[in-house]
Structure formats: structure tokens, C-alpha cells
Amino acid sequence: MVRFEDIPDDLNGDVLRRMRTGGDSLTVSRPMDFSVVFPTEDAALAFCEAVHEDGLKLRYEQSDVREERPWDVTVTKDMVPSHDAIGAIEEWLAGHAEPLDGENDGWGCFNQQDLSKG
């Protein structure tokens, strides 16, 4: 079980603490969605080509959430939601998005209980 005091005090840490408070053990792997937004469809497609690799699912669509970046790419990776792992994938995604005028726009996943703890 992940302890509150072991989670860094930043935006990702705040989300992880809320998940922990909601009963998530933060030790169970699950699909995690990372949103990356772009100003054009061409940029979104170029990003998809750049980050396509085994173990990732990619989906893009036009969205009205961010007027200046209406193309939203969702990158889904099965992983345990740890602060280090989330930070690493966000950094990797940003490295591919920024040259295309894209930026990270958050992440999310469903709460998972560790059922092996009986």
C-alpha cells in the first residue's frame, strides 16, 4: 500500500492522494489515459506516428474543450499509477508533443482495488 507521506506534493501527487483516499491501493496495474492536445489534425497525426509503440493505444479526435488546441490524442498505457511512472510518461509525451506545438492536458484512470489483500 502506498502511504500519503511517500507521495510528492505537486499536481500529480494531489491526484494520487485523492485516489488513495477513495480506496485505491495504487498498486494495481490498469489502463491509464494521457491526453495530449494539438492545434491541427496534421500535428496530432504526426504525434501518433512518433509515439506509436507496442503497449500503447492511441486515439485522436477533434474536441471543443481547448479552442486553441482542438485535436486531442489519448494515449493509453497499462501501468501502476506511481508518481515516478506518471512523470516519466508525461515527460516522454511532452518531448514528442512540443515540437508539434502540442502539450500535455492531463491524465486519468479508474479506481482499482487490490483484491488479493482479501
C-alpha positions as CSV (number, residue, x, y, z in Angstrom):
1,M,0.0,0.0,0.0
2,V,1.2,3.5,-0.9
3,R,1.5,5.9,2.1
4,F,0.4,9.5,1.8
5,E,3.7,10.8,3.1
6,D,5.5,9.0,0.3
7,I,3.6,10.9,-2.4
8,P,5.3,14.1,-3.6
9,D,3.4,17.4,-3.1
10,D,2.5,18.5,-6.6
11,L,-0.4,18.2,-9.1
12,N,0.2,14.5,-9.8
13,G,0.7,13.9,-6.1
14,D,-2.6,15.6,-5.3
15,V,-4.5,13.3,-7.7
16,L,-2.7,10.2,-6.4
17,R,-3.6,11.2,-2.8
18,R,-7.3,11.7,-3.8
19,M,-7.2,8.3,-5.4
20,R,-5.7,6.8,-2.3
21,T,-8.4,8.5,-0.1
22,G,-11.0,7.0,-2.4
23,G,-9.8,3.5,-1.6
24,D,-7.4,2.9,-4.5
25,S,-4.3,0.9,-3.3
26,L,-2.2,2.4,-6.1
27,T,-0.6,-1.0,-6.5
28,V,-2.8,-2.5,-9.2
29,S,-2.0,-2.1,-12.9
30,R,-4.8,-0.5,-15.0
31,P,-5.2,1.4,-18.3
32,M,-4.2,5.0,-17.8
33,D,-5.2,7.6,-20.3
34,F,-2.9,10.6,-21.0
35,S,-4.4,13.5,-23.0
36,V,-2.1,15.5,-25.4
37,V,-3.7,18.4,-27.4
38,F,-2.7,19.9,-30.7
39,P,-3.7,22.9,-32.8
40,T,-4.1,20.9,-36.1
41,E,-5.1,17.4,-37.2
42,D,-1.8,17.0,-39.0
43,A,0.2,17.7,-35.8
44,A,-2.0,15.2,-33.9
45,L,-1.3,12.5,-36.6
46,A,2.4,13.2,-36.6
47,F,2.5,12.8,-32.9
48,C,0.6,9.5,-33.1
49,E,3.2,8.3,-35.6
50,A,6.1,9.4,-33.4
51,V,4.9,7.7,-30.2
52,H,3.4,4.6,-31.7
53,E,4.9,1.6,-30.0
54,D,3.8,-1.8,-28.6
55,G,1.8,-1.5,-25.4
56,L,0.3,1.9,-26.2
57,K,-3.2,2.5,-27.6
58,L,-3.7,5.8,-29.4
59,R,-6.9,7.6,-30.3
60,Y,-7.4,11.1,-31.6
61,E,-10.4,13.2,-32.1
62,Q,-11.5,16.8,-32.5
63,S,-12.7,18.3,-29.3
64,D,-14.2,21.6,-28.2
65,V,-12.5,21.6,-24.8
66,R,-9.5,23.7,-25.8
67,E,-10.3,26.2,-28.6
68,E,-6.6,26.9,-29.4
69,R,-5.7,23.1,-29.5
70,P,-8.9,21.3,-30.7
71,W,-7.2,18.0,-31.6
72,D,-7.0,15.6,-28.6
73,V,-4.8,12.5,-28.7
74,T,-5.5,10.0,-25.9
75,V,-2.5,7.7,-25.2
76,T,-3.5,4.7,-23.1
77,K,-0.9,2.6,-21.3
78,D,-1.4,-0.3,-18.9
79,M,0.6,0.6,-15.8
80,V,0.6,1.0,-12.0
81,P,-0.2,4.7,-11.2
82,S,3.0,5.7,-9.4
83,H,4.3,9.3,-9.2
84,D,7.6,8.4,-10.9
85,A,5.9,6.4,-13.8
86,I,3.3,9.1,-14.5
87,G,6.0,11.8,-14.5
88,A,8.2,9.7,-16.8
89,I,5.5,9.1,-19.4
90,E,4.3,12.8,-19.2
91,E,7.9,13.9,-19.9
92,W,8.3,11.4,-22.8
93,L,5.0,12.5,-24.3
94,A,5.8,16.2,-23.9
95,G,9.2,15.7,-25.7
96,H,7.3,14.4,-28.7
97,A,4.4,16.9,-28.5
98,E,6.2,20.2,-28.0
99,P,8.0,20.3,-31.4
100,L,4.5,19.9,-32.9
101,D,3.0,22.8,-30.8
102,G,1.3,20.2,-28.6
103,E,1.0,19.9,-24.9
104,N,0.0,17.5,-22.2
105,D,-3.5,18.1,-20.9
106,G,-3.9,15.7,-18.0
107,W,-4.3,12.0,-17.2
108,G,-6.9,9.8,-15.7
109,C,-7.8,6.2,-14.8
110,F,-10.5,4.2,-13.0
111,N,-10.1,3.4,-9.3
112,Q,-8.8,-0.1,-8.7
113,Q,-8.9,-2.2,-5.5
114,D,-6.2,-4.7,-4.7
115,L,-8.5,-7.8,-4.4
116,S,-5.5,-10.0,-3.4
117,K,-5.5,-8.4,0.0
118,G,-8.6,-10.3,0.9
